[in-house]
């Protein structure tokens, strides 16, 4: 809740962007841009064709209800939904009833849904298979004709031919849409199949080449490509494939790091794990590219307390962006009803409003190491390109007497260019700039103190910008 003692300007001065055309990696290699070089960070969530909001369109019960849902997402600054082309929990969600035999109802859903996404400016991160339910229903899954053993899924010529057949249908029918943000070539590619890193690498190379060539042949251009990993921070040969494969445009993993995210009992530990996960992933990327958590949440222990869950989602989203992730991170719901709850949409609106203040196209960021505060008991993270810095500070409310953010001294060592900086203070619940101060960087050292702030303010975001002489 917004502290009543904060005097805030009107929110009407912040206009959420409307994006144009295809999304690509920005020249800095860390974030994205649209066709008019407008910066783009992925603010969104996971969705599914059989969940509330979309199932009404799948069942032909209410196109208007699905359209209203999309409009509400966009009104809250949500620009991207990650969705599997089929949701294999139920046969009604299969894209193919058998290899090469496409479900008329699911095809109709995608015809109409992509049209609605284009109309309202929602981008889609699409992955071809729902591998979780596919494996759980393996004995009856529609590809049993061509896949005798699970290991065959990524390796056998018959399986790969069937995958290409699906891609050919999908690309020829929907691949001309500018609102397909990217293709996620396989969900959690290493989790179920027992494939070696070398086999995974070969699969990605073959499928990426096929998809790109078919897109160019059919539409004259391509969308971005990525592959998701079930491992939060894969290492070794697998990590090198996930983070650095030359055919992929950005890296993404599923940041189910530890119990703070997987089975939270508070809203703080998960934020610590998110910061660590993003920073470890960025360290593993040798070919400069964006990194994103595309699936996380309380997978092992759903949160029954909505107030706690809203704080947990808020904290993870800010931790992800300000640590150097290319967006909010993408929640898997684990809620009842099972969708992005309105309270979480409100969280993302605050983040989206803050995001309008950053020049992502020219922000070649890296995590800030050595950030220090003058008080203990405050979680901190940040990123910078040497002339701009983003910081996020969070009170550790697990403590018996958590410190106030008032008067906190902030020390940023040896990452900013010397000069005078404007420091913007942002309230994060609503995403509002409410105060400014000046800081000086001398011989690479920065130190300033926050002003008096309401004691109930749990977190704050800061933007430091070098003033032009």
Secondary structure as UniProt FT lines:
FT   TURN            4..5
FT   HELIX           11..13
FT   STRAND          24..25
FT   TURN            27..28
FT   STRAND          32..33
FT   TURN            35..36
FT   STRAND          39..40
FT   STRAND          42..47
FT   TURN            49..50
FT   TURN            52..54
FT   HELIX           55..58
FT   TURN            59..60
FT   HELIX           63..75
FT   TURN            76..77
FT   STRAND          80..84
FT   TURN            88..89
FT   HELIX           91..93
FT   STRAND          96..98
FT   TURN            99..100
FT   STRAND          101..102
FT   HELIX           104..120
FT   STRAND          123..127
FT   HELIX           131..136
FT   HELIX           138..140
FT   TURN            142..146
FT   HELIX           150..154
FT   HELIX           157..174
FT   TURN            175..176
FT   TURN            178..179
FT   STRAND          180..184
FT   TURN            187..190
FT   HELIX           197..219
FT   STRAND          224..226
FT   STRAND          228..229
FT   TURN            232..233
FT   HELIX           236..244
FT   TURN            246..247
FT   STRAND          251..254
FT   HELIX           259..262
FT   HELIX           269..284
FT   STRAND          291..296
FT   HELIX           306..322
FT   TURN            323..324
FT   STRAND          327..331
FT   HELIX           342..355
FT   TURN            356..357
FT   HELIX           360..362
FT   STRAND          366..367
FT   STRAND          372..373
FT   STRAND          378..384
FT   STRAND          388..395
FT   TURN            397..398
FT   TURN            400..401
FT   TURN            406..407
FT   STRAND          409..413
FT   STRAND          419..427
FT   TURN            428..431
FT   STRAND          432..442
FT   TURN            443..444
FT   STRAND          445..449
FT   TURN            455..456
FT   STRAND          459..466
//
